[in-house]
Amino acid sequence: MTILILSSLLIIGLILLLAEVLFIPGTTVVGVMGLAISLAGVAYAFISFDPEIAWWITFIAVIVNLAVVVYSFKSGVWNKFSLKSSLRGGTFDERTLGLEEGMLGKTVSDIKPYGKAMFNDSIYEVKSVSGFIPVETEVTILKIENNKILVK
């Protein structure tokens, strides 16, 4: 029964330390609990066995804990948890393709300062640089920047 209790304490401590390192880094609560349970296992070894055997158990527990932590870092476990792709989107998504500065169009809604205008039989959201522009008014594209169409 003594071996079962000792091995349970050491294994649970090891599992908690690994959980801290691999799954929930930065919380430290789980890591501290794992360390405390491992130390409880070592203390139990000193209580239950001769000092020489207890020192061997301590040495083996430390070596196994270090080996498992080092192996978990070197085995590529982190690759399973790390992001490998990135967003490739940008601010320009070709919505304003075919539009040019100086192009004439007509508003299809009131522009105060945002609204809709038609250019080349397509409706675009535009922004007025001069304030309110009523519906059915002719507008000119002043500037196109980052999918924003500025009109006057």
NURO-352682 format. One line per field, with one value per atom (N, C-alpha, C): residue number from 1; atom name; x, y negated, z negated. Coordinates in steps of 0.02 Angstrom, whole numbers. Each point is the difference from the previous one (the first is absolute). Layout:
N
num [NUM, ...]
atome [CA, ...]
px [X, ...]
py [Y, ...]
pz [Z, ...]
END
This chain:
152
num [1, 1, 1, 2, 2, 2, 3, 3, 3, 4, 4, 4, 5, 5, 5, 6, 6, 6, 7, 7, 7, 8, 8, 8, 9, 9, 9, 10, 10, 10, 11, 11, 11, 12, 12, 12, 13, 13, 13, 14, 14, 14, 15, 15, 15, 16, 16, 16, 17, 17, 17, 18, 18, 18, 19, 19, 19, 20, 20, 20, 21, 21, 21, 22, 22, 22, 23, 23, 23, 24, 24, 24, 25, 25, 25, 26, 26, 26, 27, 27, 27, 28, 28, 28, 29, 29, 29, 30, 30, 30, 31, 31, 31, 32, 32, 32, 33, 33, 33, 34, 34, 34, 35, 35, 35, 36, 36, 36, 37, 37, 37, 38, 38, 38, 39, 39, 39, 40, 40, 40, 41, 41, 41, 42, 42, 42, 43, 43, 43, 44, 44, 44, 45, 45, 45, 46, 46, 46, 47, 47, 47, 48, 48, 48, 49, 49, 49, 50, 50, 50, 51, 51, 51, 52, 52, 52, 53, 53, 53, 54, 54, 54, 55, 55, 55, 56, 56, 56, 57, 57, 57, 58, 58, 58, 59, 59, 59, 60, 60, 60, 61, 61, 61, 62, 62, 62, 63, 63, 63, 64, 64, 64, 65, 65, 65, 66, 66, 66, 67, 67, 67, 68, 68, 68, 69, 69, 69, 70, 70, 70, 71, 71, 71, 72, 72, 72, 73, 73, 73, 74, 74, 74, 75, 75, 75, 76, 76, 76, 77, 77, 77, 78, 78, 78, 79, 79, 79, 80, 80, 80, 81, 81, 81, 82, 82, 82, 83, 83, 83, 84, 84, 84, 85, 85, 85, 86, 86, 86, 87, 87, 87, 88, 88, 88, 89, 89, 89, 90, 90, 90, 91, 91, 91, 92, 92, 92, 93, 93, 93, 94, 94, 94, 95, 95, 95, 96, 96, 96, 97, 97, 97, 98, 98, 98, 99, 99, 99, 100, 100, 100, 101, 101, 101, 102, 102, 102, 103, 103, 103, 104, 104, 104, 105, 105, 105, 106, 106, 106, 107, 107, 107, 108, 108, 108, 109, 109, 109, 110, 110, 110, 111, 111, 111, 112, 112, 112, 113, 113, 113, 114, 114, 114, 115, 115, 115, 116, 116, 116, 117, 117, 117, 118, 118, 118, 119, 119, 119, 120, 120, 120, 121, 121, 121, 122, 122, 122, 123, 123, 123, 124, 124, 124, 125, 125, 125, 126, 126, 126, 127, 127, 127, 128, 128, 128, 129, 129, 129, 130, 130, 130, 131, 131, 131, 132, 132, 132, 133, 133, 133, 134, 134, 134, 135, 135, 135, 136, 136, 136, 137, 137, 137, 138, 138, 138, 139, 139, 139, 140, 140, 140, 141, 141, 141, 142, 142, 142, 143, 143, 143, 144, 144, 144, 145, 145, 145, 146, 146, 146, 147, 147, 147, 148, 148, 148, 149, 149, 149, 150, 150, 150, 151, 151, 151, 152, 152, 152]
atome [N, CA, C, N, CA, C, N, CA, C, N, CA, C, N, CA, C, N, CA, C, N, CA, C, N, CA, C, N, CA, C, N, CA, C, N, CA, C, N, CA, C, N, CA, C, N, CA, C, N, CA, C, N, CA, C, N, CA, C, N, CA, C, N, CA, C, N, CA, C, N, CA, C, N, CA, C, N, CA, C, N, CA, C, N, CA, C, N, CA, C, N, CA, C, N, CA, C, N, CA, C, N, CA, C, N, CA, C, N, CA, C, N, CA, C, N, CA, C, N, CA, C, N, CA, C, N, CA, C, N, CA, C, N, CA, C, N, CA, C, N, CA, C, N, CA, C, N, CA, C, N, CA, C, N, CA, C, N, CA, C, N, CA, C, N, CA, C, N, CA, C, N, CA, C, N, CA, C, N, CA, C, N, CA, C, N, CA, C, N, CA, C, N, CA, C, N, CA, C, N, CA, C, N, CA, C, N, CA, C, N, CA, C, N, CA, C, N, CA, C, N, CA, C, N, CA, C, N, CA, C, N, CA, C, N, CA, C, N, CA, C, N, CA, C, N, CA, C, N, CA, C, N, CA, C, N, CA, C, N, CA, C, N, CA, C, N, CA, C, N, CA, C, N, CA, C, N, CA, C, N, CA, C, N, CA, C, N, CA, C, N, CA, C, N, CA, C, N, CA, C, N, CA, C, N, CA, C, N, CA, C, N, CA, C, N, CA, C, N, CA, C, N, CA, C, N, CA, C, N, CA, C, N, CA, C, N, CA, C, N, CA, C, N, CA, C, N, CA, C, N, CA, C, N, CA, C, N, CA, C, N, CA, C, N, CA, C, N, CA, C, N, CA, C, N, CA, C, N, CA, C, N, CA, C, N, CA, C, N, CA, C, N, CA, C, N, CA, C, N, CA, C, N, CA, C, N, CA, C, N, CA, C, N, CA, C, N, CA, C, N, CA, C, N, CA, C, N, CA, C, N, CA, C, N, CA, C, N, CA, C, N, CA, C, N, CA, C, N, CA, C, N, CA, C, N, CA, C, N, CA, C, N, CA, C, N, CA, C, N, CA, C, N, CA, C, N, CA, C, N, CA, C, N, CA, C, N, CA, C, N, CA, C, N, CA, C, N, CA, C, N, CA, C, N, CA, C, N, CA, C, N, CA, C, N, CA, C, N, CA, C, N, CA, C, N, CA, C, N, CA, C]
px [41, -41, 43, 58, 45, 26, 17, 25, -54, -63, -55, -11, 1, -8, 58, 60, 59, -1, -13, 0, -58, -57, -57, 18, 31, 19, 50, 50, 50, -28, -43, -29, -49, -42, -47, 38, 53, 41, 32, 24, 29, -52, -59, -53, -20, -5, -17, 55, 62, 55, -2, -12, -5, -59, -56, -59, 16, 38, 20, 44, 48, 47, -33, -40, -25, -68, -46, -69, -23, 21, -23, 59, 48, 57, -20, 33, -11, -47, -37, -47, 36, 51, 43, -36, -66, -35, 8, -10, 6, 72, 47, 71, 20, -24, 16, -32, -62, -32, 39, 22, 40, 65, 33, 62, -14, -54, -17, -16, -36, -17, 63, 44, 64, 42, 3, 37, -33, -66, -35, 19, 7, 21, 70, 45, 69, 0, -40, -4, -29, -49, -28, 52, 43, 54, 47, 16, 44, -33, -66, -36, -6, -12, -15, 60, 56, 57, 62, 52, 65, 25, 42, 25, 36, 38, 36, -48, -51, -51, -39, -16, -36, 40, 66, 42, 0, 1, -3, -67, -54, -67, -2, 29, 3, 40, 58, 43, -36, -32, -36, -59, -36, -57, 22, 55, 26, 22, 36, 24, -59, -50, -58, -39, -10, -35, 37, 65, 39, 0, 7, 2, -66, -56, -65, -11, 19, -8, 44, 63, 46, -26, -22, -26, -62, -43, -61, 17, 54, 20, 32, 41, 36, -41, -54, -38, -45, -6, -42, -72, -12, -68, -24, 45, -20, -25, 23, -23, -74, -26, -72, -42, 30, -37, 14, 46, 18, -37, -11, -33, 48, -19, 44, -21, -60, -23, -10, -5, -12, -53, -32, -50, 36, -20, 33, -41, -57, -42, 32, -22, 25, -58, 16, -53, -26, 37, -23, -25, -64, -28, -33, 23, -20, -72, -30, -67, -2, 55, 0, 36, 10, 32, -43, 29, -36, -21, 10, -16, 64, -7, 57, -18, 51, -11, -25, -49, -28, -61, -16, -57, -65, -49, -65, -50, -43, -53, -59, -50, -60, -17, -21, -18, -66, -5, -63, -31, 35, -27, 30, -30, 30, 69, 47, 68, 9, 5, 4, 45, 61, 48, 10, -31, 5, -66, 5, -59, 20, -47, 14, -4, 45, 2, 12, -24, 7, 54, 46, 52, 3, -4, 3, -51, -61, -55, 12, 45, 12, -7, -28, -12, 57, 27, 55, -17, 28, -6, 54, -21, 45, -3, 50, 1, 8, -40, 3, 52, 39, 48, -30, -59, -30, -65, -13, -60, -57, -61, -61, -6, -16, -14, -67, -50, -66, 1, -52, -7, -8, 21, -3, 44, 54, 48, 61, 27, 61, 60, 43, 59, 62, 57, 64, 45, 34, 47, 62, 14, 60, 60, -12, 55, -26, 42, -16, 59, -15, 54, -28, 33, -19, -74, -27, -71, -47, 24, -42, -2, -61, -9, -22, 42, -17, -27, -60, -33, -15, -15, -18, -58]
py [60, -60, -63, 3, -56, -19, 50, -12, -32, 22, -28, -74, -17, -70, -42, 24, -36, -12, 52, -7, -44, 4, -44, -73, -15, -70, -25, 40, -22, -6, 45, -3, -58, -10, -57, -66, -5, -60, -12, 54, -6, -21, 29, -18, -73, -24, -70, -47, 19, -42, -1, 56, 2, -41, 4, -39, -75, -19, -71, -21, 42, -18, 2, 51, 11, -31, 5, -18, -66, -18, -63, -40, -18, -37, -70, -21, -67, -4, 54, -4, 13, 38, 19, 38, -4, 35, 76, 23, 71, 23, -40, 17, 3, -47, 0, 60, 17, 60, 63, 4, 57, 6, -57, 0, 21, -26, 17, 74, 28, 72, 42, -21, 36, -2, -58, -7, 41, 4, 43, 73, 20, 68, 14, -48, 7, 3, -43, 1, 66, 26, 65, 55, -6, 49, -2, -60, -5, 26, -6, 25, 76, 27, 72, 45, -27, 43, -24, 40, -19, -61, -41, -60, 14, 54, 15, 15, 38, 15, -63, -41, -63, -47, -3, -43, 26, 66, 29, -16, 5, -17, -74, -43, -71, -13, 32, -8, 24, 57, 27, -45, -25, -44, -65, -28, -61, 13, 54, 17, 12, 37, 15, -64, -43, -64, -42, -8, -39, 31, 66, 34, -8, 5, -7, -71, -49, -70, -15, 21, -12, 36, 62, 38, -33, -27, -32, -61, -36, -57, 21, 52, 21, 43, 30, 46, -35, -64, -36, -7, 11, -8, -72, -48, -70, -13, 38, -10, 13, 45, 15, -57, -41, -53, -69, -4, -65, -14, -63, -22, 3, 34, 7, -42, -25, -41, -71, -43, -70, -27, -53, -31, -39, 10, -34, -59, -11, -55, -67, -48, -67, -48, -62, -49, -8, 19, -5, 68, 4, 64, -6, -45, -9, -23, -29, -27, -61, -37, -63, 6, 62, 11, -30, -35, -31, -72, -23, -70, -41, -62, -44, -69, -36, -68, -42, -44, -43, 31, 62, 34, -30, -8, -29, 56, -13, 47, -38, 38, -31, 33, -40, 27, 38, 56, 38, -3, -33, -14, -66, -27, -59, 18, -45, 11, -49, 27, -43, 29, 1, -6, 65, 56, 62, 14, 32, 18, 43, 6, 43, -42, 18, -34, 53, -16, 47, -26, 45, -13, 61, -11, 54, 56, -18, 47, 44, -19, 36, -50, 25, -43, 11, -56, 2, -43, 17, -42, -54, -62, -56, -45, -44, -49, -69, -46, -69, -39, -40, -43, -69, -13, -66, 2, 54, 3, 34, -26, 30, -8, 55, -2, 37, -34, 33, 53, 43, 54, -29, 38, -18, -60, -9, -54, 30, -36, 23, -12, 52, -6, 20, -22, 15, 34, 52, 34, -43, -20, -39, 44, 54, 41, 70, 50, 69, 24, 17, 24, 55, 58, 56, 16, 8, 16, -56, -58, -58, -44, -17, -44, -68, -50, -68, -39, -29, -36, -72, -40, -70, -16]
pz [0, 0, 0, -33, -4, 69, 40, 68, 43, -9, 39, -17, -64, -21, 26, -8, 22, 75, 38, 73, 23, -34, 17, -10, -57, -14, 52, 16, 48, 71, 19, 68, 6, -50, 2, 1, -39, 1, 68, 31, 66, 52, -3, 47, -7, -62, -10, 24, -10, 26, 76, 31, 74, 24, -35, 19, -3, -51, -5, 58, 17, 53, 69, 13, 68, 14, -46, 16, -28, -59, -30, -28, 42, -26, -24, -51, -26, -59, -14, -56, -66, -1, -56, -56, -5, -52, 8, 61, 14, -9, 21, -9, -73, -39, -72, -33, 20, -28, 19, 63, 21, -38, -11, -39, -72, -29, -69, -7, 48, -3, 10, 45, 9, -64, -31, -63, -56, 2, -49, 11, 64, 14, -25, 8, -24, -76, -32, -73, -25, 36, -17, 6, 51, 8, -60, -25, -59, -63, -4, -58, 2, 60, 6, 10, 25, 17, -37, 5, -27, 38, -32, 34, 66, 2, 62, 57, -13, 52, 17, -50, 12, 45, -11, 43, 72, 8, 67, 33, -37, 27, 20, -42, 16, 63, 5, 59, 63, -3, 57, 19, -49, 13, 34, -23, 31, 71, 11, 68, 47, -23, 42, 16, -50, 12, 51, -9, 48, 69, 3, 65, 37, -35, 32, 24, -39, 20, 60, -1, 56, 62, -8, 58, 29, -43, 25, 42, -18, 40, 66, -2, 60, 47, -24, 42, 50, -4, 47, -23, -64, -26, 11, -5, 10, 70, 49, 69, 7, -41, 3, -29, -42, -33, 30, 47, 26, 65, 13, 61, 58, 53, 58, 59, -1, 56, -23, 48, -17, 47, -21, 42, 55, 60, 55, 27, -30, 23, -14, 35, -11, 6, 2, 4, 70, 50, 69, 23, 14, 22, 69, 41, 69, 8, -52, 6, 45, 0, 38, 67, 22, 65, 55, 45, 56, -14, -60, -16, 3, 20, 5, -28, -21, -23, 58, -14, 51, 34, -13, 31, -26, 44, -18, -15, -49, -18, -28, -23, -27, -66, -48, -65, 5, -35, -2, -69, -47, -66, -24, -52, -30, -27, 8, -26, -57, -61, -60, -53, 0, 54, 38, -23, 37, 35, 58, 37, 59, 48, 58, 64, 46, 65, 53, 61, 55, 49, 16, 49, 46, 65, 50, -15, -15, -14, -60, -45, -63, -57, -56, -57, -51, -25, -48, -60, -56, -59, 5, -10, 8, -61, -5, -54, 31, -25, 25, -38, 36, -33, -14, 30, -8, -40, -38, -41, 36, -10, 26, 76, 34, 73, 9, 30, 8, 55, -1, 49, 70, 50, 71, 18, -37, 14, 33, 49, 33, -46, -6, -43, 40, -25, 31, -52, 22, -45, -8, -63, -14, -14, -39, -22, -17, 14, -20, -42, -63, -44, -45, 2, -43, 2, 60, 11, -20, -16, -15, 62, 20, 58, -26, 10, -22, 59, -9, 55, -20, 53, -10, 47]
END
